[in-house]
Amino acid sequence: MKLALILKTVQFEYSLFALPFAGVGAFLAANGMPKFTDLFWIALAVLGARNAAVGINRLVDKEIDLNNPRTKDWLIPQGIVTSQEMIIFILVALGIFFLATLQLHPVCLYFLPLVVFILFIYSYLKRFSCFCHLGLGLALAWAPWGAWLAIKGTIAWAPFFLGLGVMFWIAGFDTIYACLDLKFDRLFGLHSIPARLGITAGLLFPIFFHFLAIFFFLLVGYLSQLGIYYYLGIIFSSFLLIYQHTLVSYKDLSKINAKFFSLNKIISSLIFIFTLLDFLTR
């Protein structure tokens, strides 16, 4: 029962943001169907890293969340999930990440300290920079980068641009999300694009970020010589991103809710499914 509460705290279901892009990175690296064992360990590594990162974020922001009217009822601020329990969960998640990394290409171990550092440091960025949203994006960009390294063990332009696409995609909707906390962030001395530049900028920057994301996704298709199915996935995802932006305005942020975030799970899943179709129909 307590594990279920911890998984609710780290919003385990949102692992679907990163997992599909790890799958895309794996398919690109294998230029087809990767080994099942590679996919299994890559998925386990992503789950471990992602949930450790969110656990760290919840722990680091415990006092902030307690003072924020939007988050004061979350399980850690309320003491329903204790700091000690979250620390144990984080250590287990990092252990899973390390174990999975050991099963993949040896070069992954060299990048492990850097990835863990990014997982820790991104939670502190909003205390220093309004571009903290890109820090969160960078953390998730390691899903496709890591998947490529796990299979190829080398660095190439296609996965690099795929990671950049993920980074700007994540940064875009995180910036929109930060609009909800504009007043609180200013009062508490925290940084975000909306807190620094206002709601209008908080809604315009995501449009620019998402334009860059689509550009990089298209560039991946070109560099990897992918076919029509991949591009259809990008087109459908682009329409969903446009629709997502129409849901919010500087006068009405009420639609930034669970359904709003569910669109992002659909977008990443669509890109993975259509990438899979592209390789299966060659």
C-alpha positions, 0 to 999 in steps of 0.5 A: 500500500505504501509503495502505491502512495510513493508511486503516486507521489512520483507520478509513475504513469508519467514515465510514458513521457520518456520511455517511447523516446528511449524506444525510438533511440533504440530502433534508430541505433539498431536500424530495425528491431533491437534485441528484446534484452536490450529493450528490457534493460533500456526500459528498466534504466529509464524507469529507474532514472526517471523515478529517482529524479522525480523522487529527488525533486519531491524531496528537495522541494518539500518545504516549497511544496508545503507553502504552495497552495497548489501543492500543499496537499501532496503526500510528502508535504502532508507527511503521508509519505515520509522523507525517509521512505522517499530516500529509500525509494530513490536509492532503490530506483538508482540501484535499478538504474545502475543494474540496468546500465551494467547490462548494456554497452560498457560505454554507458558506465562512463556517462552514468555519473554525468546522468546522475548529476543531472538528475540531482541538479535539475531540481535546484535550477529554479532557484537560480535560472528562469531557464530551468525548464531546459534543465528538466528537458535535458534530463529527459533527453538522456532517454534517447541518448542513453538508448542509442549509447546502450546499443551502439556505444558511439555518438552520432548526429541523429540521436543527438538531434532526437535528444534536443527535440525531446529537450525542447518538447519537455521544456515547452510544456513545463514552461506552460505548467509554470504559469500556474505558479507565477505569483507563488514563484515571485513571492518565494524567490523562485525562477521560471520564464513566466515568473521572470517575464510574465504569462504572455512570455510563458505562453509564447516561449513554449510555442518557440520551444515546440517549433524547435522540437518539431524541427529537430524531430524532422531532422532526425527523420532526414538524417536517418532516412526514415519513411512516410510513417515516421513523418506521419507520426510527427505531423499528427504529433504537431497537430496535437501540440497546436491543439495543446496550445489552443487550450490555454491563454493568459486569461484562462489557465484552467485547462492545465490539468491531468488531461492536458498532460495526458496529451504529452503521453499521447504525443510521445507514444504516437512518435514511437508507434509510427517509428516502429511502423516505419521500420516494420514496413521497410 
